[in-house]
């Protein structure tokens, strides 16, 4: 014998049929149009573009700045991988190599007195502090 489910309406809730009818009516309503301004022959549509927020400067000024920026990006992605994976030890040695490359390129930049943008300089100082803290402790 098959038991059938008998539908009992829930108190304080609109029936499903009513919800579906309301949604169907919303489809039939006209949609709001974008504002258009005529400038002669063509019509221009104004669309708000969301501003992209980037923590990196659009274009590094010199090659050492670009190289150290790329090393920092690689270190950050490797840190995320280390948190998500079970292969921590292999990534740990790769991280050590990246950190050594980072410190060597930072040493080169400091010796050559190369000008670096303020955003990247802040990120470099932060990363340098983390690496030196790891090596001391």
N, CA, C and O atoms as a Tinker XYZ file with bonds, in Angstrom:
   548  protein
     1  N      0.840000   -1.163000    0.000000    73     2
     2  CA     0.000000    0.000000    0.000000    64     1     3
     3  C      0.899000    1.244000    0.000000    63     2     4     5
     4  O      1.826000    1.343000    0.804000    81     3
     5  N      0.625000    2.169000   -0.886000    73     3     6
     6  CA     1.411000    3.376000   -1.044000    64     5     7
     7  C      0.808000    4.477000   -0.182000    63     6     8     9
     8  O     -0.389000    4.758000   -0.245000    81     7
     9  N      1.660000    5.086000    0.618000    73     7    10
    10  CA     1.191000    6.208000    1.431000    64     9    11
    11  C      1.351000    7.481000    0.631000    63    10    12    13
    12  O      2.403000    7.715000    0.036000    81    11
    13  N      0.354000    8.279000    0.609000    73    11    14
    14  CA     0.407000    9.542000   -0.101000    64    13    15
    15  C      0.534000   10.674000    0.904000    63    14    16    17
    16  O     -0.040000   10.653000    1.992000    81    15
    17  N      1.308000   11.654000    0.489000    73    15    18
    18  CA     1.499000   12.817000    1.342000    64    17    19
    19  C      0.340000   13.779000    1.127000    63    18    20    21
    20  O      0.041000   14.159000   -0.005000    81    19
    21  N     -0.289000   14.157000    2.177000    73    19    22
    22  CA    -1.388000   15.113000    2.094000    64    21    23
    23  C     -0.827000   16.477000    2.469000    63    22    24    25
    24  O     -0.284000   16.670000    3.556000    81    23
    25  N     -0.972000   17.406000    1.551000    73    23    26
    26  CA    -0.413000   18.745000    1.725000    64    25    27
    27  C     -1.235000   19.529000    2.745000    63    26    28    29
    28  O     -2.450000   19.672000    2.613000    81    27
    29  N     -0.542000   20.032000    3.762000    73    27    30
    30  CA    -1.186000   20.887000    4.751000    64    29    31
    31  C     -0.545000   22.268000    4.646000    63    30    32    33
    32  O      0.679000   22.376000    4.729000    81    31
    33  N     -1.320000   23.304000    4.469000    73    31    34
    34  CA    -0.749000   24.643000    4.349000    64    33    35
    35  C     -0.084000   25.076000    5.654000    63    34    36    37
    36  O     -0.566000   24.783000    6.749000    81    35
    37  N      1.036000   25.780000    5.504000    73    35    38
    38  CA     1.771000   26.289000    6.657000    64    37    39
    39  C      1.174000   27.638000    7.032000    63    38    40    41
    40  O      0.913000   28.469000    6.162000    81    39
    41  N      0.963000   27.851000    8.300000    73    39    42
    42  CA     0.367000   29.096000    8.760000    64    41    43
    43  C      1.321000   30.268000    8.503000    63    42    44    45
    44  O      2.530000   30.157000    8.703000    81    43
    45  N      0.754000   31.380000    8.061000    73    43    46
    46  CA     1.548000   32.585000    7.843000    64    45    47
    47  C      2.342000   32.554000    6.550000    63    46    48    49
    48  O      3.163000   33.439000    6.313000    81    47
    49  N      2.117000   31.563000    5.718000    73    47    50
    50  CA     2.862000   31.449000    4.464000    64    49    51
    51  C      1.892000   31.439000    3.291000    63    50    52    53
    52  O      0.833000   30.814000    3.334000    81    51
    53  N      2.285000   32.146000    2.256000    73    51    54
    54  CA     1.464000   32.241000    1.054000    64    53    55
    55  C      1.518000   30.914000    0.290000    63    54    56    57
    56  O      2.581000   30.297000    0.215000    81    55
    57  N      0.402000   30.466000   -0.272000    73    55    58
    58  CA     0.414000   29.210000   -1.040000    64    57    59
    59  C      1.333000   29.318000   -2.264000    63    58    60    61
    60  O      1.510000   30.401000   -2.823000    81    59
    61  N      1.900000   28.209000   -2.663000    73    59    62
    62  CA     2.842000   28.167000   -3.777000    64    61    63
    63  C      2.216000   28.665000   -5.068000    63    62    64    65
    64  O      2.873000   29.347000   -5.854000    81    63
    65  N      0.952000   28.330000   -5.293000    73    63    66
    66  CA     0.280000   28.768000   -6.523000    64    65    67
    67  C      0.210000   30.285000   -6.570000    63    66    68    69
    68  O      0.409000   30.882000   -7.628000    81    67
    69  N     -0.071000   30.911000   -5.440000    73    67    70
    70  CA    -0.144000   32.376000   -5.383000    64    69    71
    71  C      1.219000   33.002000   -5.675000    63    70    72    73
    72  O      1.305000   34.021000   -6.359000    81    71
    73  N      2.278000   32.392000   -5.157000    73    71    74
    74  CA     3.641000   32.901000   -5.392000    64    73    75
    75  C      3.973000   32.812000   -6.873000    63    74    76    77
    76  O      4.513000   33.759000   -7.444000    81    75
    77  N      3.657000   31.688000   -7.497000    73    75    78
    78  CA     3.939000   31.499000   -8.918000    64    77    79
    79  C      3.147000   32.483000   -9.777000    63    78    80    81
    80  O      3.677000   33.013000  -10.754000    81    79
    81  N      1.878000   32.733000   -9.424000    73    79    82
    82  CA     1.078000   33.698000  -10.166000    64    81    83
    83  C      1.679000   35.100000  -10.065000    63    82    84    85
    84  O      1.756000   35.825000  -11.057000    81    83
    85  N      2.101000   35.471000   -8.857000    73    83    86
    86  CA     2.699000   36.790000   -8.648000    64    85    87
    87  C      3.983000   36.947000   -9.464000    63    86    88    89
    88  O      4.211000   37.998000  -10.063000    81    87
    89  N      4.813000   35.921000   -9.491000    73    87    90
    90  CA     6.046000   35.972000  -10.278000    64    89    91
    91  C      5.752000   36.067000  -11.771000    63    90    92    93
    92  O      6.446000   36.780000  -12.496000    81    91
    93  N      4.749000   35.369000  -12.224000    73    91    94
    94  CA     4.365000   35.416000  -13.637000    64    93    95
    95  C      3.879000   36.819000  -14.015000    63    94    96    97
    96  O      4.161000   37.304000  -15.111000    81    95
    97  N      3.159000   37.456000  -13.115000    73    95    98
    98  CA     2.696000   38.825000  -13.359000    64    97    99
    99  C      3.873000   39.796000  -13.434000    63    98   100   101
   100  O      3.849000   40.747000  -14.216000    81    99
   101  N      4.904000   39.555000  -12.621000    73    99   102
   102  CA     6.084000   40.427000  -12.640000    64   101   103
   103  C      6.806000   40.338000  -13.981000    63   102   104   105
   104  O      7.363000   41.331000  -14.451000    81   103
   105  N      6.801000   39.158000  -14.600000    73   103   106
   106  CA     7.441000   39.005000  -15.903000    64   105   107
   107  C      6.732000   39.840000  -16.964000    63   106   108   109
   108  O      7.369000   40.354000  -17.883000    81   107
   109  N      5.417000   39.973000  -16.834000    73   107   110
   110  CA     4.636000   40.695000  -17.832000    64   109   111
   111  C      4.817000   42.212000  -17.714000    63   110   112   113
   112  O      4.590000   42.931000  -18.687000    81   111
   113  N      5.218000   42.703000  -16.551000    73   111   114
   114  CA     5.380000   44.144000  -16.356000    64   113   115
   115  C      6.553000   44.659000  -17.199000    63   114   116   117
   116  O      7.548000   43.953000  -17.365000    81   115
   117  N      6.445000   45.884000  -17.732000    73   115   118
   118  CA     7.563000   46.434000  -18.511000    64   117   119
   119  C      8.745000   46.760000  -17.597000    63   118   120   121
   120  O      8.578000   47.186000  -16.454000    81   119
   121  N      9.915000   46.551000  -18.129000    73   119   122
   122  CA    11.138000   46.824000  -17.358000    64   121   123
   123  C     11.533000   48.278000  -17.503000    63   122   124   125
   124  O     11.209000   48.926000  -18.498000    81   123
   125  N     12.230000   48.782000  -16.512000    73   123   126
   126  CA    12.693000   50.166000  -16.562000    64   125   127
   127  C     13.772000   50.301000  -17.620000    63   126   128   129
   128  O     14.636000   49.434000  -17.746000    81   127
   129  N     13.724000   51.382000  -18.379000    73   127   130
   130  CA    14.697000   51.615000  -19.443000    64   129   131
   131  C     15.821000   52.489000  -18.930000    63   130   132   133
   132  O     15.639000   53.295000  -18.017000    81   131
   133  N     16.997000   52.315000  -19.537000    73   131   134
   134  CA    18.127000   53.165000  -19.212000    64   133   135
   135  C     17.889000   54.554000  -19.792000    63   134   136   137
   136  O     17.230000   54.702000  -20.821000    81   135
   137  N     18.429000   55.565000  -19.125000    73   135   138
   138  CA    18.283000   56.923000  -19.635000    64   137   139
   139  C     19.104000   57.078000  -20.904000    63   138   140   141
   140  O     20.249000   56.632000  -20.977000    81   139
   141  N     18.507000   57.714000  -21.896000    73   139   142
   142  CA    19.235000   57.971000  -23.121000    64   141   143
   143  C     19.219000   59.458000  -23.400000    63   142   144   145
   144  O     18.237000   60.145000  -23.121000    81   143
   145  N     20.292000   59.938000  -23.940000    73   143   146
   146  CA    20.415000   61.344000  -24.291000    64   145   147
   147  C     20.763000   61.413000  -25.770000    63   146   148   149
   148  O     21.697000   60.747000  -26.219000    81   147
   149  N     20.037000   62.196000  -26.516000    73   147   150
   150  CA    20.322000   62.276000  -27.937000    64   149   151
   151  C     21.346000   63.368000  -28.188000    63   150   152   153
   152  O     21.228000   64.482000  -27.679000    81   151
   153  N     22.356000   63.028000  -28.985000    73   151   154
   154  CA    23.392000   63.990000  -29.360000    64   153   155
   155  C     23.462000   64.061000  -30.872000    63   154   156   157
   156  O     24.542000   63.983000  -31.457000    81   155
   157  N     22.325000   64.206000  -31.491000    73   155   158
   158  CA    22.312000   64.247000  -32.946000    64   157   159
   159  C     21.833000   62.933000  -33.505000    63   158   160   161
   160  O     20.688000   62.540000  -33.280000    81   159
   161  N     22.697000   62.243000  -34.235000    73   159   162
   162  CA    22.305000   61.010000  -34.919000    64   161   163
   163  C     22.307000   59.797000  -33.984000    63   162   164   165
   164  O     21.394000   58.973000  -34.026000    81   163
   165  N     23.340000   59.695000  -33.140000    73   163   166
   166  CA    23.472000   58.523000  -32.286000    64   165   167
   167  C     22.853000   58.790000  -30.918000    63   166   168   169
   168  O     22.700000   59.938000  -30.499000    81   167
   169  N     22.503000   57.715000  -30.241000    73   167   170
   170  CA    22.028000   57.833000  -28.878000    64   169   171
   171  C     23.064000   57.204000  -27.962000    63   170   172   173
   172  O     23.464000   56.056000  -28.156000    81   171
   173  N     23.496000   57.965000  -26.960000    73   171   174
   174  CA    24.467000   57.471000  -25.997000    64   173   175
   175  C     23.728000   56.950000  -24.775000    63   174   176   177
   176  O     22.813000   57.599000  -24.269000    81   175
   177  N     24.120000   55.802000  -24.316000    73   175   178
   178  CA    23.534000   55.229000  -23.115000    64   177   179
   179  C     24.549000   55.374000  -21.997000    63   178   180   181
   180  O     25.709000   54.989000  -22.142000    81   179
   181  N     24.105000   55.930000  -20.887000    73   179   182
   182  CA    25.002000   56.113000  -19.743000    64   181   183
   183  C     24.936000   54.860000  -18.889000    63   182   184   185
   184  O     23.866000   54.468000  -18.424000    81   183
   185  N     26.063000   54.249000  -18.691000    73   183   186
   186  CA    26.156000   53.040000  -17.887000    64   185   187
   187  C     27.229000   53.282000  -16.842000    63   186   188   189
   188  O     28.344000   53.691000  -17.167000    81   187
   189  N     26.885000   53.027000  -15.577000    73   187   190
   190  CA    27.861000   53.188000  -14.504000    64   189   191
   191  C     28.788000   51.983000  -14.498000    63   190   192   193
   192  O     28.343000   50.840000  -14.390000    81   191
   193  N     30.081000   52.253000  -14.616000    73   191   194
   194  CA    31.063000   51.175000  -14.571000    64   193   195
   195  C     31.625000   51.111000  -13.157000    63   194   196   197
   196  O     32.058000   52.131000  -12.620000    81   195
   197  N     31.623000   49.937000  -12.549000    73   195   198
   198  CA    32.206000   49.843000  -11.214000    64   197   199
   199  C     33.716000   50.038000  -11.291000    63   198   200   201
   200  O     34.383000   49.513000  -12.183000    81   199
   201  N     34.233000   50.792000  -10.351000    73   199   202
   202  CA    35.671000   51.030000  -10.342000    64   201   203
   203  C     36.377000   49.794000   -9.817000    63   202   204   205
   204  O     35.978000   49.207000   -8.811000    81   203
   205  N     37.429000   49.415000  -10.515000    73   203   206
   206  CA    38.195000   48.254000  -10.092000    64   205   207
   207  C     39.182000   48.700000   -9.026000    63   206   208   209
   208  O     39.908000   49.678000   -9.201000    81   207
   209  N     39.197000   47.971000   -7.926000    73   207   210
   210  CA    40.158000   48.280000   -6.883000    64   209   211
   211  C     41.294000   47.282000   -6.987000    63   210   212   213
   212  O     41.079000   46.072000   -6.919000    81   211
   213  N     42.481000   47.787000   -7.150000    73   211   214
   214  CA    43.648000   46.921000   -7.232000    64   213   215
   215  C     44.628000   47.343000   -6.159000    63   214   216   217
   216  O     44.776000   48.529000   -5.864000    81   215
   217  N     45.294000   46.363000   -5.581000    73   215   218
   218  CA    46.295000   46.691000   -4.579000    64   217   219
   219  C     47.659000   46.874000   -5.225000    63   218   220   221
   220  O     48.614000   47.291000   -4.570000    81   219
   221  N     47.746000   46.564000   -6.503000    73   219   222
   222  CA    49.002000   46.701000   -7.216000    64   221   223
   223  C     48.937000   47.918000   -8.122000    63   222   224   225
   224  O     47.875000   48.254000   -8.645000    81   223
   225  N     50.056000   48.568000   -8.304000    73   223   226
   226  CA    50.081000   49.686000   -9.224000    64   225   227
   227  C     49.941000   49.146000  -10.641000    63   226   228   229
   228  O     50.410000   48.048000  -10.938000    81   227
   229  N     49.295000   49.916000  -11.517000    73   227   230
   230  CA    48.981000   49.419000  -12.852000    64   229   231
   231  C     50.224000   48.969000  -13.606000    63   230   232   233
   232  O     50.232000   47.891000  -14.201000    81   231
   233  N     51.262000   49.776000  -13.587000    73   231   234
   234  CA    52.438000   49.447000  -14.376000    64   233   235
   235  C     53.698000   49.814000  -13.589000    63   234   236   237
   236  O     53.932000   50.992000  -13.319000    81   235
   237  N     54.514000   48.819000  -13.217000    73   235   238
   238  CA    55.755000   49.134000  -12.519000    64   237   239
   239  C     56.666000   50.005000  -13.382000    63   238   240   241
   240  O     56.684000   49.881000  -14.607000    81   239
   241  N     57.412000   50.877000  -12.736000    73   239   242
   242  CA    58.245000   51.827000  -13.441000    64   241   243
   243  C     59.531000   51.195000  -13.984000    63   242   244   245
   244  O     60.033000   51.614000  -15.027000    81   243
   245  N     60.054000   50.208000  -13.295000    73   243   246
   246  CA    61.326000   49.629000  -13.740000    64   245   247
   247  C     61.310000   48.109000  -13.542000    63   246   248   249
   248  O     60.415000   47.553000  -12.905000    81   247
   249  N     62.317000   47.469000  -14.102000    73   247   250
   250  CA    62.362000   46.008000  -14.095000    64   249   251
   251  C     62.532000   45.430000  -12.689000    63   250   252   253
   252  O     61.816000   44.488000  -12.351000    81   251
   253  N     63.448000   45.946000  -11.844000    73   251   254
   254  CA    63.550000   45.374000  -10.492000    64   253   255
   255  C     62.253000   45.501000   -9.694000    63   254   256   257
   256  O     61.903000   44.605000   -8.926000    81   255
   257  N     61.544000   46.616000   -9.876000    73   255   258
   258  CA    60.263000   46.795000   -9.189000    64   257   259
   259  C     59.259000   45.753000   -9.668000    63   258   260   261
   260  O     58.521000   45.181000   -8.865000    81   259
   261  N     59.231000   45.508000  -10.959000    73   259   262
   262  CA    58.338000   44.493000  -11.518000    64   261   263
   263  C     58.699000   43.110000  -10.979000    63   262   264   265
   264  O     57.821000   42.340000  -10.592000    81   263
   265  N     59.992000   42.801000  -10.957000    73   263   266
   266  CA    60.428000   41.479000  -10.498000    64   265   267
   267  C     60.051000   41.229000   -9.043000    63   266   268   269
   268  O     59.565000   40.151000   -8.702000    81   267
   269  N     60.272000   42.216000   -8.189000    73   267   270
   270  CA    59.968000   42.017000   -6.769000    64   269   271
   271  C     58.467000   41.961000   -6.556000    63   270   272   273
   272  O     57.997000   41.251000   -5.668000    81   271
   273  N     57.709000   42.698000   -7.354000    73   271   274
   274  CA    56.249000   42.637000   -7.271000    64   273   275
   275  C     55.758000   41.244000   -7.653000    63   274   276   277
   276  O     54.880000   40.689000   -6.992000    81   275
   277  N     56.320000   40.686000   -8.712000    73   275   278
   278  CA    55.930000   39.337000   -9.131000    64   277   279
   279  C     56.313000   38.293000   -8.083000    63   278   280   281
   280  O     55.569000   37.337000   -7.863000    81   279
   281  N     57.463000   38.467000   -7.438000    73   279   282
   282  CA    57.859000   37.546000   -6.373000    64   281   283
   283  C     56.872000   37.608000   -5.204000    63   282   284   285
   284  O     56.522000   36.578000   -4.627000    81   283
   285  N     56.430000   38.808000   -4.862000    73   283   286
   286  CA    55.466000   38.939000   -3.769000    64   285   287
   287  C     54.137000   38.284000   -4.129000    63   286   288   289
   288  O     53.501000   37.660000   -3.279000    81   287
   289  N     53.720000   38.421000   -5.367000    73   287   290
   290  CA    52.480000   37.778000   -5.807000    64   289   291
   291  C     52.629000   36.259000   -5.738000    63   290   292   293
   292  O     51.713000   35.564000   -5.298000    81   291
   293  N     53.779000   35.746000   -6.170000    73   291   294
   294  CA    54.027000   34.297000   -6.111000    64   293   295
   295  C     54.025000   33.798000   -4.671000    63   294   296   297
   296  O     53.484000   32.729000   -4.385000    81   295
   297  N     54.626000   34.564000   -3.765000    73   295   298
   298  CA    54.659000   34.170000   -2.353000    64   297   299
   299  C     53.246000   34.132000   -1.785000    63   298   300   301
   300  O     52.892000   33.205000   -1.056000    81   299
   301  N     52.435000   35.139000   -2.117000    73   299   302
   302  CA    51.063000   35.183000   -1.602000    64   301   303
   303  C     50.232000   34.013000   -2.123000    63   302   304   305
   304  O     49.458000   33.424000   -1.367000    81   303
   305  N     50.379000   33.668000   -3.400000    73   303   306
   306  CA    49.619000   32.536000   -3.938000    64   305   307
   307  C     50.094000   31.221000   -3.326000    63   306   308   309
   308  O     49.293000   30.321000   -3.073000    81   307
   309  N     51.392000   31.115000   -3.092000    73   307   310
   310  CA    51.919000   29.896000   -2.471000    64   309   311
   311  C     51.431000   29.775000   -1.030000    63   310   312   313
   312  O     51.158000   28.668000   -0.565000    81   311
   313  N     51.316000   30.895000   -0.316000    73   311   314
   314  CA    50.781000   30.850000    1.045000    64   313   315
   315  C     49.345000   30.334000    1.048000    63   314   316   317
   316  O     48.963000   29.553000    1.920000    81   315
   317  N     48.551000   30.771000    0.069000    73   315   318
   318  CA    47.171000   30.283000   -0.015000    64   317   319
   319  C     47.145000   28.792000   -0.317000    63   318   320   321
   320  O     46.322000   28.060000    0.234000    81   319
   321  N     48.045000   28.334000   -1.197000    73   319   322
   322  CA    48.108000   26.904000   -1.503000    64   321   323
   323  C     48.505000   26.105000   -0.274000    63   322   324   325
   324  O     47.983000   25.014000   -0.047000    81   323
   325  N     49.426000   26.638000    0.521000    73   323   326
   326  CA    49.890000   25.923000    1.703000    64   325   327
   327  C     48.766000   25.752000    2.717000    63   326   328   329
   328  O     48.736000   24.757000    3.442000    81   327
   329  N     47.857000   26.693000    2.776000    73   327   330
   330  CA    46.732000   26.582000    3.705000    64   329   331
   331  C     45.726000   25.549000    3.240000    63   330   332   333
   332  O     45.065000   24.916000    4.063000    81   331
   333  N     45.600000   25.366000    1.929000    73   331   334
   334  CA    44.553000   24.519000    1.377000    64   333   335
   335  C     44.980000   23.094000    1.052000    63   334   336   337
   336  O     44.119000   22.276000    0.727000    81   335
   337  N     46.253000   22.759000    1.121000    73   335   338
   338  CA    46.698000   21.462000    0.623000    64   337   339
   339  C     47.300000   20.602000    1.726000    63   338   340   341
   340  O     47.656000   21.083000    2.801000    81   339
   341  N     47.401000   19.322000    1.423000    73   339   342
   342  CA    48.034000   18.390000    2.356000    64   341   343
   343  C     49.516000   18.218000    2.028000    63   342   344   345
   344  O     50.245000   17.597000    2.801000    81   343
   345  N     49.972000   18.752000    0.907000    73   343   346
   346  CA    51.365000   18.643000    0.481000    64   345   347
   347  C     52.160000   19.841000    0.993000    63   346   348   349
   348  O     52.801000   20.550000    0.217000    81   347
   349  N     52.112000   20.057000    2.293000    73   347   350
   350  CA    52.682000   21.246000    2.915000    64   349   351
   351  C     54.203000   21.284000    2.818000    63   350   352   353
   352  O     54.776000   22.340000    2.550000    81   351
   353  N     54.865000   20.144000    3.033000    73   351   354
   354  CA    56.332000   20.136000    3.071000    64   353   355
   355  C     56.958000   20.505000    1.730000    63   354   356   357
   356  O     57.921000   21.269000    1.688000    81   355
   357  N     56.426000   19.975000    0.642000    73   355   358
   358  CA    56.973000   20.317000   -0.675000    64   357   359
   359  C     56.804000   21.811000   -0.942000    63   358   360   361
   360  O     57.703000   22.456000   -1.481000    81   359
   361  N     55.666000   22.349000   -0.568000    73   359   362
   362  CA    55.424000   23.776000   -0.768000    64   361   363
   363  C     56.264000   24.622000    0.184000    63   362   364   365
   364  O     56.606000   25.761000   -0.133000    81   363
   365  N     56.595000   24.072000    1.344000    73   363   366
   366  CA    57.403000   24.802000    2.310000    64   365   367
   367  C     58.790000   25.097000    1.734000    63   366   368   369
   368  O     59.291000   26.213000    1.875000    81   367
   369  N     59.406000   24.118000    1.093000    73   367   370
   370  CA    60.732000   24.324000    0.508000    64   369   371
   371  C     60.657000   25.284000   -0.678000    63   370   372   373
   372  O     61.573000   26.076000   -0.898000    81   371
   373  N     59.584000   25.212000   -1.427000    73   371   374
   374  CA    59.380000   26.157000   -2.525000    64   373   375
   375  C     59.227000   27.583000   -1.975000    63   374   376   377
   376  O     59.714000   28.547000   -2.565000    81   375
   377  N     58.537000   27.691000   -0.829000    73   375   378
   378  CA    58.374000   29.006000   -0.190000    64   377   379
   379  C     59.722000   29.552000    0.261000    63   378   380   381
   380  O     59.997000   30.741000    0.102000    81   379
   381  N     60.560000   28.691000    0.822000    73   379   382
   382  CA    61.896000   29.131000    1.252000    64   381   383
   383  C     62.691000   29.681000    0.072000    63   382   384   385
   384  O     63.358000   30.709000    0.194000    81   383
   385  N     62.622000   29.003000   -1.063000    73   383   386
   386  CA    63.340000   29.461000   -2.257000    64   385   387
   387  C     62.816000   30.816000   -2.725000    63   386   388   389
   388  O     63.597000   31.702000   -3.071000    81   387
   389  N     61.500000   30.973000   -2.734000    73   387   390
   390  CA    60.919000   32.258000   -3.134000    64   389   391
   391  C     61.317000   33.374000   -2.178000    63   390   392   393
   392  O     61.613000   34.490000   -2.604000    81   391
   393  N     61.324000   33.066000   -0.882000    73   391   394
   394  CA    61.720000   34.078000    0.101000    64   393   395
   395  C     63.184000   34.467000   -0.067000    63   394   396   397
   396  O     63.532000   35.639000    0.080000    81   395
   397  N     64.051000   33.492000   -0.376000    73   395   398
   398  CA    65.463000   33.810000   -0.613000    64   397   399
   399  C     65.617000   34.699000   -1.847000    63   398   400   401
   400  O     66.383000   35.662000   -1.829000    81   399
   401  N     64.891000   34.374000   -2.917000    73   399   402
   402  CA    64.931000   35.219000   -4.117000    64   401   403
   403  C     64.437000   36.622000   -3.804000    63   402   404   405
   404  O     64.996000   37.607000   -4.287000    81   403
   405  N     63.390000   36.709000   -2.997000    73   403   406
   406  CA    62.826000   38.005000   -2.623000    64   405   407
   407  C     63.867000   38.829000   -1.861000    63   406   408   409
   408  O     64.064000   40.010000   -2.148000    81   407
   409  N     64.527000   38.202000   -0.893000    73   407   410
   410  CA    65.513000   38.938000   -0.093000    64   409   411
   411  C     66.710000   39.359000   -0.949000    63   410   412   413
   412  O     67.250000   40.447000   -0.747000    81   411
   413  N     67.134000   38.523000   -1.899000    73   411   414
   414  CA    68.240000   38.892000   -2.778000    64   413   415
   415  C     67.862000   40.056000   -3.682000    63   414   416   417
   416  O     68.657000   40.975000   -3.876000    81   415
   417  N     66.651000   40.024000   -4.236000    73   415   418
   418  CA    66.248000   41.132000   -5.100000    64   417   419
   419  C     66.029000   42.406000   -4.291000    63   418   420   421
   420  O     66.275000   43.503000   -4.793000    81   419
   421  N     65.572000   42.281000   -3.056000    73   419   422
   422  CA    65.423000   43.453000   -2.186000    64   421   423
   423  C     66.788000   44.041000   -1.857000    63   422   424   425
   424  O     66.962000   45.260000   -1.837000    81   423
   425  N     67.751000   43.168000   -1.602000    73   423   426
   426  CA    69.119000   43.624000   -1.337000    64   425   427
   427  C     69.694000   44.353000   -2.546000    63   426   428   429
   428  O     70.363000   45.376000   -2.395000    81   427
   429  N     69.436000   43.830000   -3.747000    73   427   430
   430  CA    69.892000   44.472000   -4.974000    64   429   431
   431  C     69.264000   45.861000   -5.125000    63   430   432   433
   432  O     69.952000   46.822000   -5.469000    81   431
   433  N     67.965000   45.962000   -4.869000    73   431   434
   434  CA    67.270000   47.250000   -4.986000    64   433   435
   435  C     67.831000   48.261000   -3.988000    63   434   436   437
   436  O     68.006000   49.434000   -4.316000    81   435
   437  N     68.111000   47.797000   -2.767000    73   435   438
   438  CA    68.643000   48.714000   -1.756000    64   437   439
   439  C     70.065000   49.148000   -2.102000    63   438   440   441
   440  O     70.420000   50.309000   -1.902000    81   439
   441  N     70.886000   48.227000   -2.620000    73   439   442
   442  CA    72.262000   48.581000   -2.992000    64   441   443
   443  C     72.297000   49.568000   -4.145000    63   442   444   445
   444  O     73.080000   50.518000   -4.143000    81   443
   445  N     71.437000   49.333000   -5.133000    73   443   446
   446  CA    71.427000   50.185000   -6.323000    64   445   447
   447  C     70.635000   51.477000   -6.108000    63   446   448   449
   448  O     70.638000   52.361000   -6.965000    81   447
   449  N     69.964000   51.582000   -4.970000    73   447   450
   450  CA    69.176000   52.773000   -4.652000    64   449   451
   451  C     68.122000   53.051000   -5.730000    63   450   452   453
   452  O     68.002000   54.173000   -6.223000    81   451
   453  N     67.366000   52.017000   -6.083000    73   451   454
   454  CA    66.361000   52.115000   -7.137000    64   453   455
   455  C     65.067000   52.680000   -6.554000    63   454   456   457
   456  O     64.637000   52.282000   -5.471000    81   455
   457  N     64.455000   53.609000   -7.281000    73   455   458
   458  CA    63.216000   54.239000   -6.846000    64   457   459
   459  C     62.040000   53.273000   -7.056000    63   458   460   461
   460  O     61.885000   52.685000   -8.126000    81   459
   461  N     61.225000   53.126000   -6.017000    73   459   462
   462  CA    60.089000   52.213000   -6.045000    64   461   463
   463  C     58.851000   52.981000   -5.610000    63   462   464   465
   464  O     58.931000   53.868000   -4.760000    81   463
   465  N     57.701000   52.640000   -6.195000    73   463   466
   466  CA    56.436000   53.281000   -5.854000    64   465   467
   467  C     56.052000   53.034000   -4.396000    63   466   468   469
   468  O     56.453000   52.037000   -3.795000    81   467
   469  N     55.272000   53.955000   -3.840000    73   467   470
   470  CA    54.946000   53.891000   -2.411000    64   469   471
   471  C     54.089000   52.669000   -2.071000    63   470   472   473
   472  O     54.269000   52.081000   -1.005000    81   471
   473  N     53.157000   52.270000   -2.953000    73   471   474
   474  CA    52.321000   51.095000   -2.671000    64   473   475
   475  C     53.173000   49.833000   -2.577000    63   474   476   477
   476  O     53.024000   49.032000   -1.654000    81   475
   477  N     54.056000   49.674000   -3.536000    73   475   478
   478  CA    54.905000   48.478000   -3.549000    64   477   479
   479  C     55.903000   48.533000   -2.392000    63   478   480   481
   480  O     56.238000   47.502000   -1.809000    81   479
   481  N     56.373000   49.724000   -2.064000    73   479   482
   482  CA    57.326000   49.869000   -0.958000    64   481   483
   483  C     56.690000   49.417000    0.357000    63   482   484   485
   484  O     57.344000   48.761000    1.167000    81   483
   485  N     55.418000   49.765000    0.573000    73   483   486
   486  CA    54.712000   49.339000    1.791000    64   485   487
   487  C     54.584000   47.821000    1.831000    63   486   488   489
   488  O     54.807000   47.196000    2.868000    81   487
   489  N     54.221000   47.235000    0.686000    73   487   490
   490  CA    54.081000   45.781000    0.625000    64   489   491
   491  C     55.425000   45.095000    0.839000    63   490   492   493
   492  O     55.488000   44.039000    1.469000    81   491
   493  N     56.507000   45.691000    0.316000    73   491   494
   494  CA    57.849000   45.121000    0.483000    64   493   495
   495  C     58.236000   45.126000    1.953000    63   494   496   497
   496  O     58.741000   44.127000    2.467000    81   495
   497  N     58.001000   46.243000    2.634000    73   495   498
   498  CA    58.347000   46.343000    4.050000    64   497   499
   499  C     57.557000   45.335000    4.882000    63   498   500   501
   500  O     58.100000   44.724000    5.803000    81   499
   501  N     56.291000   45.165000    4.561000    73   499   502
   502  CA    55.464000   44.196000    5.273000    64   501   503
   503  C     55.999000   42.784000    5.067000    63   502   504   505
   504  O     56.150000   42.029000    6.028000    81   503
   505  N     56.284000   42.425000    3.821000    73   503   506
   506  CA    56.771000   41.084000    3.510000    64   505   507
   507  C     58.152000   40.854000    4.121000    63   506   508   509
   508  O     58.443000   39.765000    4.615000    81   507
   509  N     59.003000   41.885000    4.087000    73   507   510
   510  CA    60.338000   41.775000    4.664000    64   509   511
   511  C     60.245000   41.516000    6.167000    63   510   512   513
   512  O     61.005000   40.714000    6.709000    81   511
   513  N     59.310000   42.196000    6.839000    73   511   514
   514  CA    59.119000   41.973000    8.279000    64   513   515
   515  C     58.694000   40.549000    8.576000    63   514   516   517
   516  O     59.180000   39.950000    9.535000    81   515
   517  N     57.798000   39.996000    7.773000    73   515   518
   518  CA    57.341000   38.619000    7.982000    64   517   519
   519  C     58.492000   37.635000    7.790000    63   518   520   521
   520  O     58.663000   36.707000    8.580000    81   519
   521  N     59.275000   37.844000    6.738000    73   519   522
   522  CA    60.378000   36.903000    6.438000    64   521   523
   523  C     61.456000   36.977000    7.515000    63   522   524   525
   524  O     61.954000   35.942000    7.958000    81   523
   525  N     61.822000   38.187000    7.942000    73   523   526
   526  CA    62.863000   38.288000    8.977000    64   525   527
   527  C     62.370000   37.725000   10.311000    63   526   528   529
   528  O     63.157000   37.168000   11.076000    81   527
   529  N     61.088000   37.866000   10.590000    73   527   530
   530  CA    60.544000   37.299000   11.822000    64   529   531
   531  C     60.606000   35.773000   11.771000    63   530   532   533
   532  O     60.886000   35.135000   12.786000    81   531
   533  N     60.348000   35.176000   10.598000    73   531   534
   534  CA    60.430000   33.721000   10.431000    64   533   535
   535  C     61.853000   33.237000   10.642000    63   534   536   537
   536  O     62.077000   32.214000   11.289000    81   535
   537  N     62.834000   33.984000   10.085000    73   535   538
   538  CA    64.221000   33.532000   10.169000    64   537   539
   539  C     64.769000   33.663000   11.591000    63   538   540   541
   540  O     65.597000   32.854000   12.010000    81   539
   541  N     64.312000   34.679000   12.339000    73   539   542
   542  CA    64.772000   34.834000   13.722000    64   541   543
   543  C     64.134000   33.798000   14.641000    63   542   544   545
   544  O     64.790000   33.255000   15.530000    81   543
   545  N     62.873000   33.533000   14.425000    73   543   546
   546  CA    62.124000   32.680000   15.357000    64   545   547
   547  C     62.009000   31.327000   14.913000    63   546   548
   548  O     61.405000   30.502000   15.598000    81   547
